[in-house]
Amino acid sequence: MSHVDSLVEQLRDLAGMLEDERPDWQQRQLMRRALDLVASALSLLDRELEELRATGGGADAQA
């Protein structure tokens, strides 16, 4: 499983937790964690995109 797949799985788990009835402070904690995971996923994807560009890979190289 890739790092991105792992982050997506964690986000799905958090989404399920957010659907449960929880006190407001727990909801805020879960939302903060979800946003941290989204930021991590975007950062990871950005690095992978930069690596592809640096090596000439991806759709740009095929065009």
Secondary structure, 3 states (H helix, E strand, C coil): CCHHHHHHHHHHHHHHHHHCCCCHHHHHHHHHHHHHHHHHHHHHHHHHHHHHHHHCCCHHHHC
